[in-house]
Amino acid sequence: MTEKHVADIVPVEHPSFDEFVATIEALRAPDGCPWDKVQTHQSIASNMIEEAYEAVDAIEASDKPHMLEELGDVLLQVVLQSQIAADAGEFTIDDVCRTVNEKIVRRHPHVFGELQAGDANEVLDVWDQIKMAEKEAADAGAEEPEGLLDGVPKSFPALMQAQKISRKAASAGFEWPDVEAVWDKVNEEIAELREAYEAAPKSSNGKVNGEADPAAKAAVEMEFGDVLFSLVNVARKMGVNAEEALRGTCGKFRERWAFMEGAAAGQGRRIEDLSADEMEELWAMAKMLEA
């Protein structure tokens, strides 16, 4: 940490963290747990994703006791992966903490340095500039420079991946001048999607018949993806997180649907047995109750 904040922030001890690290080390010891001892980085990699999603669910539900538990499960994955690395002589949990601390300090010169940032959007601009400079420095000493987008994990959810990809491209100057220009692109992509759909063979229910023409279906899927990608850029230009926005909409739909199911059950009926008009009426009621 720089001199600017040394007098203001005094590191405190975290005995519970140290005890937890020791517990995981004991599980991996020769006389430890048979399951923990045989785990590798790869064997438990998917657990990191599962625990992160469960933590997000608890956060979005404002379920503090559940959040406490799920954050612990996320921490378990970090500490266990670090212990596996320590056992192999690769790195330790202290290396992990030191490295991320150095990175956070380095990427916040508006806090730990003299740079100024007036709002959250300016902070993101600073963050992108610093990451770009870090990449250029790393590329200078590498035999094969890393591509700008290589740092965006392909395992990310598609909307999150699209927003991070577009943000990185924008940081390199590949950007629309304003949000109106992106709306023009959205309309262009929608027109191309409709054209591809109209040209494709379709089943009686209106779905593209991929068996009759696999290439036509692939073209429709590609154009649909282009529409979504362009909409993600609208979100980015507006300062909206597309992934969070869609998650919010999914949650809202779930709540309205649960109300509809409950209302149908109150009539002694299944929701599948309601007419379209009855469903629409319940949907309107659900919306009205949200206001």
BELHU-V404704 format. One record per helix or strand. SS is the DSSP state (~ for helix, > for strand). FROM is the first residue (numbers start at 1). TO is the last residue. Records with the same first field share a line. If there is no record, write none. Layout:
SS = FROM-TO + FROM-TO
This chain:
~ = 3-6 + 15-28 + 34-37 + 45-60 + 64-87 + 93-106 + 109-112 + 120-140 + 158-171 + 179-199 + 214-238 + 242-266 + 271-273 + 276-290
> = 202-202 + 208-208
